[in-house]
Amino acid sequence: MALREIGVGLLGFGTVGAGVVAALQRNAELLAERLGLRLRLRKVADIDLERERGVELDRSLLTTDALSVIRCPEVDIVVELIGGTGAARTLVTEALNAGKPVVTANKALLAEHGEEIFGLAERRNVDIYFGASVGGGIPIVRALREGLVANRIESICAILNGTCNYILTRMEQDGCSFGRALAEAQKQGYAEADPRLDIDGLDTAHKAVLLASLSYGSVVPLAAVHVEGIRDFAETDLRYARDLGYRIKLLAVIKRQGEDVEVRVHPTMVPQEHVLASVGGVFNAVLVQADLSERTLYYGRGAGRDPTASTVLGDIADVAKNLRSGTRRRFHALLRSGSQVRMRSMADVATRHYLRLHLLDRPGVLAQVTAVLGAHGISIAAALQKESGGRHVPVVIVTHQAREREMAAALTELAALEVVSGKPVRVRIEDL
């Protein structure tokens, strides 16, 4: 008996799009056997149809008219891999309004316009799947939506950007500068020519918004997320962190504190013995703490052609099965809690802190620093003076837990002291 065919229309024939086409061709029979239906590529749209992509494709399937893909009667599922929030937003909206389910890897679109996109999908009773938008080949979205559906998510700590993780790993292992590590990442193809989205933390913030929204059942506003990147991060602090028993990672931290949720992205010191500290290079990892399953870890390549294509095809397969059975929205895009998420102000977040200051090398200076910290209710857990032959010496301080509000005020006051040279360096500590 002939298998039912489900038509797929692809918007965007870049690295991931080519990976989806190649994987669909390579594993077509495997997918047909496992799904009991056949996925058939019907149309592929891109603005550049001449660039070599390393994959053979019938040219009759190619078009520069993305709207014609959506409107093609043979296309049952629309796959958006254009990226960005301009044309992609228009095309995803068009597909949903046409009643066609959408599979996307577009974290920026969903993080910045999630309320609009998810709301439209719900009103039109159409599926939207976005597994590849977070973690590339790691099925973390599926795990939160399905595997952990019976759990209350208490916290998520995650390394979500392979570019930043590669840079920090190289800096720590080789003692090289941020600039050199970034240049190497670009040479290896791990960083874009314009790396701002990655190194300034916004890519991680987009993904954190989606994980938090999925975990707590309502769209988390991107504007409520505290974001810091690793631009011009100093190798010195990676070395001092190691001496103290820590490793520095760019973390997305999502926590439920009573009725409030905090979502923040920043460089973070984690204990060397912790599993997240061992995640090196371009790999990603997501650590989920839940009330029933307790701790679960999801690890793998967070980007790349084949890993991301794997997750995209997993979503396509799910939607195709929905179409075959005549069901829609078997899983809500978000695990709806029925109430809006109440975001905790960053000023109220409490962590321990690592401080590095360059202090005038004379008696009584450290006492001035401790007096400032004490005046703001910040107690010191440890202090370490590094040898230096200059007029100023580096001093490293580790504090007990302190709220951001008090720490920010203390840092402003410390920077104004005549005995402090340069801007104090602060890295938050998560003991996990």
Buried (B, 14 or more C-beta within 10 A) or exposed (E): EEEEBBBBBBBBBBBBBBBBBBBBEEBBEEBBEEBEBBBBBBBBBBEEBEEEBEBEBEEEBBBEEBBEBBBBEEBBBBBBBBBEBEBBBEBBBBBBEBEBBBBBBBBBBBBBBBBBBBBBBBEBEBBBBBBBBBBBBBBBBBBBBEBBEEBEBBBBBBBBBBBBBBBBBBBBEEEBBBEBBBBBBBEEEBBEEEBEBBBBBBBBBBBBBBBBBBBBBBBBBBEBBBBBBBBEBEBBBBBBBBEBEBBBBBBBBBBBEEEBBBBBBBBBBBBEEBBBBEBBBBBBBBBBBBEEBEEBEBBBBBBBBBBBBBBBBBBBBBBBBBBBEEEBBEBBBBBEEEEEBEBBEBEEBBBBBBBBBBBBBEEEBBEBBBEBBEEBEBEBEEBEEBEEEEEBBBBBBBBEEBBBBBBBBBBEBBEEBEBBBEEBBBBBBBEB
